[in-house]
Amino acid sequence: MIKTEKEYKAIIERIEELLSNPENIENQDAKGYVELNLLSDYEETSEDCI
């Protein structure tokens, strides 16, 4: 669970990095695809907790 604003910002920053590579969005075999989806889901569920 994201507990601080600093943790939240770090996750958002990483999501933005992953989004900068179109392969991570479109290609399920891409290295960052799973990480992007997991972080996005995690951020979405944790957004209301901080």
ABEGO torsion letter per residue (X at the ends): XBABAAAAAAAAAAAAAAAABAAAAABAABAAAAAAAAAAAAAAAAAAAX
